[in-house]
């Protein structure tokens, strides 16, 4: 049976060169980066070299990058850390603005903060997933701590204009901070923290062919004292994130960043559009999210009218095709996607949706095979669909 992996928004294959770069830090250069002896210093050098690589990719300073265990921790760290700091210092600020299409780790963090007294505004989006800019302007008050808006959406691929949204936020209140979850967009579209006027950026490794269990946060240097740490211990990561550093993970993360290349983005754009165009030839098939440069290069999300998404997903799996019928972290549930609901899809249409996400390893031959199998499955499933 063929094995075609089209769930790269959930996680990616680790690049062979990434594995090669990591191996010495498991078995040879295995020192603790906080130790003062020569083995520790060698590990520390590797950690800081990795930090420089990630900083350079964002046009940031090296000491503005903090390593974490991944995107979920990073998002929790920023939102809770800012909240706790403001409460501790009695600033009178208790308001957070985010969107209805964030990753669950942001939405659930905000819901938890509401139980602690936070006021949270969840911005609407249009039918393509773009933030309502006027609502953003109207929502900002003198009590707003931070605006947190996902850069590239993990379900429908919508890429927000961070520079514009940050400018809107700061024009309304120059003290408002701006955070973005860039786990899906990192290395797939340009992020420049200076040009886009970003204060905090969440990154992770396993979406870009690096290892799982490692991520990073960009924190603009003037704001690193306005965050209360969630992890307390030996004062690692300049006191903001204690815990023995994952040196091998950081090395792998940095190598994955170096392996990223514009040519891979161009390749994915072409394969994405080919798959979308072929699927839209099928009657009653609709694309969810925007087209072209405003969509992540690896994301395809379509609704198959009169076909249950779970049935389609099961059929594809039997044909050796891995896809997703929900978001990256919750596709095992049967709940309607909150992202598809936010863009206005009715439950029946939302539940007929499939997300396919390609990578630099995806081939045109695989896309042709997927199109063939989907057309066959649609014909079969519609023949006895109750919808």
Order of alpha helices (4+ residues) and beta strands (2+ residues): beta-alpha-alpha-beta-alpha-beta-alpha-beta-alpha-beta-alpha-beta-beta-beta-alpha-alpha-beta-beta-alpha-beta-alpha-alpha-beta-alpha
